[in-house]
């Protein structure tokens, strides 16, 4: 007798289950640094002249699409180009 596709995808056989501690054994430790802002404020402007003055004071480039900025300036993390791999798994 063969199992149907549904039975094999959602097999609830207790012998296949492992505890998280067993599944994650040997994995590297992961620590997420806290990159949250110390404080955030909302600043409102009456007109474009106010934005221009504020931009000059900060030395920032504020465009119509600017929703937030860091002071002092903080570069964005480019996570798209990051790759993580185990040195033992390389083909070299």
N, C-alpha and C positions, 0 to 999 in steps of 0.2 A: 504494500500500500504506500503510495507516495503522498507527501504533504502538498496541499494546495499552495499557490503563491502567497496568499494572505497568511497562511499558517507559518510559512518560513520567514516572512518579513517581520512578523510580530511574535516570534517564538518566545514564550514565557517560561521555558524550561528553567527551573531554578539552578540547575547545574551550570548554565551559561552565565549567570549573573556573578559579578565580582564587586567587591567594595570599592569605593573611590580610592581608598588608600592603596589598594593593589593595582588598580588601573593606572594611577599616576606615579607609581614607584619608579625612580630613576629620572623623572622629569626635572628640568632645571627650575630653580626657585624664580618666581616672578614677583617683582615689587613695582607697583605703579607709583611714580613720583607724583606728588600733589602739585599740579600746575595751575591751580585755581587762583583767581585774583584775590589780593588781600582785601580790596574794597572796590566796589563799582558805584558810579554815580551817573545820573542822567543830567545832561547839560542841554538847555534849550536856547535857541537863538531867535532874535527878532527878524533878522534879515541876513543876506549874503555877506554884508560888510562885517557883521559879527563873526561869522564863520571864518572869513579871511583873516581877521585879527587873531582869532584863536589858533588858526593854522600857523600863523607866523610866530606866535608865542611858543607853540609846541615844537615848531620845526617839522611838522607832519604834513603829509599830503592827504587832504580831506576831499573826497569826490562826492558826487551825488549818490554813489552806491555805498559809501562808507557807513557802516552800522556800528562799528566799535573800533577802538585802537588801544594799544598799550602805551603807557608812559612810565618810564622811558621806553622807547621803541623795543619791541621784542620780535625777532625773526620768527616766522611761522615754521613749524616742524614739517618737513617734507616727508611724510610717511609713505607716500606712494612708491618711492624708490628704495625702501628698506626691504631687505630679505633676510630671513633668519633660517639657518640650517645648522645641522650637526656636522662637525668637521669629519666625523666618521662616515657620513653619507655622501660625501663628494665623490665624483667620478675620477678625480685627478689622482 
